[in-house]
């Protein structure tokens, strides 16, 4: 499977963060989290699941554990299993983030 210009798959929702499945295997999942300006993904954690955020477009304020940083396109953040994390679009443009989770979520 090959995917070109993954950011074009983004879907936004005026009421909450949009989500798009990109790829799913037995051991890993990748999806897009799509934020309008001001939208956020509240602080949460995943037991038994690691998560990597990779910013494709836009700017985000990201919390991982007790650390907080602003990430731009090309930046990434990693939250190991059980570590609280959150993300907020602090910019004036849309934010597109690829989220990679291992193992994949159960749906």
N, C-alpha and C positions, 0 to 999 in steps of 0.2 A: 504494500500500500504506500502510495506517495501522496502528499498533500502540498499544494502550492498556494502561497499567499493565504495562510491560515486565518489571518485577521479579517479577510473578507467573509468568513463564515459567521462573524459576530452578529448577534441579535440582541437588541436593547429593549428594555421594558421601562416605561415611564414610572411605574410604581415600585419596582424592586430590581435588584441585580438580575440581568439576563444570564442564562446558562445555555451552552451548546456543547454537546458531546462531539469530540474530535476523533478519539480512538479508544477502543476498549479491548483488552486481552485478559488472559487468565491471571496475570500478575501485576498489571498496571492499567491505569486509566488516565486519559488526557482530555481536558475540556476547556472551554473558554468561559471566563467570568467577565461579563460586559456591564460596565458601570456608566451611567449618566453622571454629569457633574453633581457632587454632593452625596451620591449613593455610597453605601458601605455594606460590608459583610461583617456582621458583629463578631466580637471575640468568642472563639469556640476552640475546641480541640478534638482530636480523633484518637481514640484508644486503638492501638495496633495498626496504625496507618500513618505513613510519612507523606508529607506534602511539599511540593516545590512549586512556587509561584514564579513565573517568568513574564515580565511586562513587555508586551508587544507594542502597544501604543498608549500614550498618555503619561500621567503622573499619579502616584499613589502614596499615601501615608500608610506604612505597614508596621504592625506590631507582631513580634515573635518573642514569646516569653516576656522578659523584662526589658527588651530592646525595642526601639522605635526609630524608623528611618523613612526618608522619602526616596522612592524608587522611580526611575525614569525608564523609557524604552531601552531594552538591552540589559536591564538589571534583574536580579533574581533574589528570592528569599526562600529559605528552607525551614520548615517546621517539622521536627521529628515527632514521632508518635507521642501523644499526651501533652505536647507543648501548646499552650494557648496562642492563637494568632488571629489577626483581623486585618482588614484592608478598607481604605476609604479613598474615593476619588476626590482629591483636594484641588484638582485643576479645573480649568474652564472648558476643557475639551473632554470628549469621551475617553474612557479607559478600557483597554482590552488586555486581559491577563490570561495566560495559559496556566492552568492548574494541573499538575501531574501528581497523581495519588497512587501509592503502592502499599498494600494491595488495593485493587479497585473497590469503590463503594458497592454495597449490595443494593441493587434496584430491582 
